[in-house]
């Protein structure tokens, strides 16, 4: 995603991954790496062995999902001001991190994972459904995987 925005992104999409602001890019990168290496990784560690190998549910891996969501909840906390940050990388605009994490959480939702107890995550997720271009297409593709999750323990 970073490459595509840098290579082909029009100036109006500069906020998705701002080229002239290395500090903003660093926060966006951190959230992207968190999504790939922690949030989605833990999703896969719990769900994929059950789906593809018929393995029993591993409660330790399930607990690790909650730990990752705790981190996301903190990322979205508004620095002691109460409430939720508008965007996952802070700031006042949508970034690639929002798009990536939204796609991951859509997969969580389709899998039947309940994250409503994470107030910041839930508020952000609901808000992003109307803010992210392509969110409906993302949901359509995620819904296609729903039958795989019907045999998984929740």
C-alpha positions as CSV (number, residue, x, y, z in Angstrom):
1,X,0.0,0.0,0.0
2,X,2.8,2.4,0.9
3,X,4.4,1.8,-2.5
4,X,1.2,2.3,-4.4
5,X,0.4,5.6,-2.7
6,X,4.0,6.9,-3.1
7,X,4.2,5.8,-6.8
8,X,0.7,6.6,-8.0
9,X,-1.1,8.5,-5.3
10,X,-2.4,11.9,-6.4
11,X,-1.6,14.9,-4.3
12,X,-5.1,14.8,-2.8
13,X,-4.2,11.4,-1.3
14,X,-1.0,12.8,0.4
15,X,-2.6,12.3,3.8
16,X,-2.8,8.6,3.4
17,X,1.0,8.3,3.7
18,X,2.5,11.8,3.8
19,X,5.9,11.9,2.0
20,X,7.1,15.1,3.5
21,X,6.5,14.1,7.1
22,X,8.8,11.2,8.3
23,X,7.4,11.4,11.8
24,X,3.8,10.8,10.6
25,X,5.0,8.0,8.3
26,X,6.7,6.4,11.3
27,X,3.5,6.3,13.3
28,X,1.6,5.0,10.2
29,X,4.3,2.4,9.7
30,X,4.2,1.3,13.3
31,X,0.4,0.8,13.1
32,X,0.8,-1.1,9.8
33,X,3.5,-3.4,11.3
34,X,1.2,-3.8,14.4
35,X,-1.6,-4.9,12.1
36,X,0.6,-7.4,10.1
37,X,2.8,-8.7,12.9
38,X,0.5,-8.7,15.9
39,X,-3.2,-8.1,15.2
40,X,-3.7,-10.2,12.1
41,X,-0.9,-12.6,13.1
42,X,-2.8,-13.5,16.3
43,X,-6.0,-13.8,14.3
44,X,-4.3,-16.4,12.0
45,X,-2.7,-18.2,14.9
46,X,-6.0,-18.8,16.5
47,X,-8.4,-19.4,13.5
48,X,-6.3,-20.9,10.8
49,X,-5.2,-24.1,12.5
50,X,-8.9,-24.8,13.3
51,X,-10.0,-24.0,9.7
52,X,-7.3,-25.6,7.7
53,X,-6.0,-28.4,10.0
54,X,-9.1,-29.2,12.0
55,X,-7.1,-28.5,15.2
56,X,-8.9,-27.8,18.4
57,X,-9.2,-24.2,19.6
58,X,-6.1,-23.0,21.5
59,X,-7.2,-20.8,24.5
60,X,-3.7,-19.3,24.8
61,X,-3.9,-18.0,21.2
62,X,-7.4,-16.7,21.8
63,X,-6.1,-14.8,24.9
64,X,-3.4,-13.3,22.7
65,X,-6.1,-11.8,20.4
66,X,-7.5,-9.9,23.4
67,X,-4.0,-8.7,24.2
68,X,-3.6,-7.3,20.7
69,X,-7.0,-5.6,20.9
70,X,-6.0,-4.1,24.2
71,X,-3.1,-2.4,22.4
72,X,-5.4,-1.2,19.6
73,X,-7.7,0.2,22.3
74,X,-4.8,2.2,23.7
75,X,-3.7,3.4,20.3
76,X,-7.2,4.8,19.9
77,X,-7.4,6.4,23.4
78,X,-7.5,10.2,23.3
79,X,-4.6,11.0,25.6
80,X,-6.5,11.2,28.8
81,X,-9.2,13.4,27.3
82,X,-11.7,10.6,27.2
83,X,-13.3,9.3,24.1
84,X,-11.7,7.9,21.0
85,X,-9.2,9.2,18.5
86,X,-10.8,9.7,15.1
87,X,-8.0,7.8,13.3
88,X,-5.8,4.9,14.3
89,X,-2.5,6.7,13.7
90,X,-3.7,9.9,15.4
91,X,-3.9,13.1,13.4
92,X,-6.9,14.5,11.7
93,X,-7.1,12.4,8.6
94,X,-7.5,8.9,7.2
95,X,-4.2,7.0,6.6
96,X,-3.2,3.6,5.2
97,X,-3.1,2.3,8.8
98,X,-6.9,2.9,9.1
99,X,-7.5,1.0,5.9
100,X,-5.4,-1.9,6.8
101,X,-6.6,-2.4,10.4
102,X,-10.2,-1.9,9.2
103,X,-9.8,-4.8,6.8
104,X,-8.4,-7.0,9.6
105,X,-11.2,-6.1,12.0
106,X,-13.8,-6.9,9.3
107,X,-12.3,-10.4,9.1
108,X,-12.5,-10.6,12.9
109,X,-16.2,-9.6,12.8
110,X,-17.0,-12.1,10.0
111,X,-15.2,-14.8,12.0
112,X,-17.6,-14.1,14.9
113,X,-15.1,-12.5,17.2
114,X,-16.8,-10.0,19.5
115,X,-14.8,-6.8,20.1
116,X,-17.7,-4.7,21.4
117,X,-16.1,-4.6,24.9
118,X,-13.3,-2.5,23.4
119,X,-15.2,0.8,23.3
120,X,-12.6,2.8,21.3
121,X,-12.1,0.0,18.8
122,X,-15.8,-0.4,18.3
123,X,-16.5,3.3,17.9
124,X,-13.6,3.6,15.4
125,X,-14.7,0.5,13.5
126,X,-18.3,1.8,13.1
127,X,-17.0,5.2,12.0
128,X,-14.6,3.8,9.5
129,X,-17.4,1.8,7.7
130,X,-18.6,5.1,6.2
131,X,-15.1,6.7,5.9
132,X,-12.9,4.2,4.1
133,X,-13.2,4.1,0.3
134,X,-13.9,0.5,-0.7
135,X,-15.2,-0.6,2.8
136,X,-18.2,-2.2,1.2
137,X,-16.1,-4.2,-1.2
138,X,-13.9,-5.3,1.6
139,X,-16.9,-6.5,3.5
140,X,-18.1,-8.5,0.4
141,X,-14.8,-10.3,0.2
142,X,-14.7,-11.0,3.9
143,X,-18.2,-12.3,3.9
144,X,-17.2,-14.8,1.3
145,X,-15.0,-16.5,3.9
146,X,-17.9,-16.8,6.5
147,X,-18.5,-20.5,5.8
148,X,-15.0,-21.3,6.9
149,X,-15.6,-19.8,10.3
150,X,-18.8,-21.6,11.0
151,X,-17.0,-24.6,12.3
152,X,-14.6,-22.6,14.6
153,X,-15.0,-22.4,18.3
154,X,-15.6,-18.8,19.5
